[in-house]
Amino acid sequence: MNVYARCGQDGEDVPLRSLTQHLLIGFTERNYREEKVIPMDGREAMHTLVDAKLDGVPLSLSIYVLKKDGCVYDLVWVAPPERFSAGIAAFDA
């Protein structure tokens, strides 16, 4: 699991989809299973489920990107596809 926040940078003028794409730089063979805007903490957040490869290794990712109060919050669950479902419920909670 990866949780990251940055404030004072691209918090206002970069779309959620673009911010999500920045997190996937270096990943290849992307297969988007879901990409939707959802409510989170009184704001809109982008939730993306994607299967991709990093250096040829297959991975599954669940990504949430939220902009609030001049900050961008990235929450990412990443695991090999065969172990992805074992941790997703705890991550989503």
N, C-alpha and C positions, 0 to 999 in steps of 0.2 A: 504494500500500500504506500502511496505517495501523497502527501498533503503539502501544498506550497501556496504561499500568499506573497503578493508584491503590491506595494502601494505607491501611488504617484506616477505610475508608468502605465500607459495604454488602458487606463481604467475607464475612460469615457468614450474614446473615438474608435476603438477596434471592435468589430462585431464578435459575438460569442463563437460563431462558427470558425472565424479566422483564428481566434485564440485557441480553439480546440485543435485546429490543424497544426499550429505551432508545436503542440505536444506530440504530434505524430511524425515530426521530421526525423528521417532516418529509417522509418518503418516502410516496408515494401509489401506488395501483394495485399493491399487493404481490402477487406470485405466488410462493409458497413451493415450491421444487422439492425441497428436502430439509431436514429438521430432525431431528437425532439426537444422542444423547449418545454420546461416544466417549472412550476412555482417552487421556490426555495427561499426561505427566510424573508418572505415579503417581496422578492424580486423574481425576475426570470433567470433561469439557468439553462444551460445546454447540457443534455445528457446524451452520450454517445456510447454505443456498444459496437466494438469493432474487433475483427480477427485480422491479424497482420503478422508479418515476419520482421524480426530484427536480427540482422546478420545471419539470415537463413533459418533462424529459430522461430517456430510458430508460437504465437502468444495471443491471448484474448485480453481485451481491455474494456473496462467500464470507466468512463470519464465524465466528471461533472465539472463545468466551468461556470462560475458565478462572479458577477461584478457587483460590488456594493461599496458605497462610501469612498469612492476613489481607489478601491483595491480590487484585485483580481484573485480569486481563489480557485485553485486547481485541486481536485480530489480524484485520484486515479487508483483503481485496483487492476493489477496486471498479474497474470499467471499463465502457465502452460494450459492449453485448452482442456486437458484431462483433469486439471485441478481447479479450474476457474470456478465452477459451481460450488465447490466446497467452501469458498470464502466470500462469495458475493452477498449472501444474506447479512453477514456481520458488517461488511463494508457499507451496504445500503442503509443499515440501521444507524 
